Amino acid sequence: MFWEGIYNGLLGVWTIARIVVPLMIVIEIAKANQWLDRVNRWLHPPFRVIGLSEHAAFPVLVAVIFGLTFGSGVILSNVREGKLSSKELRIIGTFIAICHAMIEDTLLFFVLGVPLWILIFPRLSVAIIASMIVHRFYLWRQEKATMIAN
Amino acid sequence: MVISREIIYRGLQKGLLSTWELAKILMPTVFIITLLRTSGGLESVASFFAPLMQYLGLPGEAAIIIFSGYFINLYAAIGGMVTLELATNEMLIIAVMLGFCHSLLLELAVSKKAGAPISYILPLRAGASILAGFVLGGLL
């Protein structure tokens, strides 16, 4: 029983370690070469659907690929520079709370035998829908405010 | 493209650090669950949660995995998943539920720091997770 516990534990650690270590090396290379800056340049148009500019799309991309903490770091530095509106902040927060670290989280369950699409599709689609609702809500509120003003 | 020894080293360091973090969480989780299972304690936990978990298409003992994932992190949940024998569709339901909602103690604090209040993020993530479990549990 004791050895069974140790064995299962080590097996679990090994299963994950062989994914996490190479992944972290690739992520460091990606960061050093600013791959995401380039990706963002051609990936930002679809973000307009959820009300995000090219500028606001970047922290989302960072969070989706590298994780919530990295994404939040980018958000904080942008907020300090006054580059994000409170509406954008809420949309970004909504998106990345649901959909982040999509490489690491996905691979963790993938090595246990869960198919890739079921790990990616639900999180991505719910994040898009929830952000779209927030975006629409802000538009609706704005519209109402201008109507009252007129 | 820039690839230097420094960058590789930094990645390796972070990877090993994550592995250590993982071992610290996963080993005790696996150990405790193995202990619970052989002592019969798991059965009482399982039968307690079984009526609730059936709505999610999961056995009662999966409650331990879901709670470990929600409150500790995914590594703890994976510790549970490698220890308990689960059917493929049960693994799938757990993976989707925990994808939406995990490491709450840490990540709610991170979200809050980035300007999203806990009173907003917690219901969003927990709601998505439970709803997903409910839908998948009904489908599978």
Interface residues (C-beta under 8 A of the other chain):
Chain A: M1 E4 G5 I6 N8 G9 L10 L11 G12 V13 T15 I16 A17 V20 V21 P22 L23 M24 I25 V26 I27 E28 I29 A32 N33 L68 T69 G71 S72 I75 L76 V79 S86 L89 R90 I92 G93 T94 I96 A97 I98 D105 L108 F109 L112 G113 V114 P115 I118 L119 P122 R123 V126 A130
Chain B: M1 V2 I3 S4 I7 I8 R10 G11 L12 K14 G15 L16 S18 T19 L22 A23 L26 M27 V30 F31 T34 L35 T38 L74 Y75 I78 G79 M81 V82 T83 T88 M91 L92 A95 V96 L98 G99 F100 H102 E107 V110 S111 K113 A114 G115 A116 Y120 I121 L124 R125 A128 A132
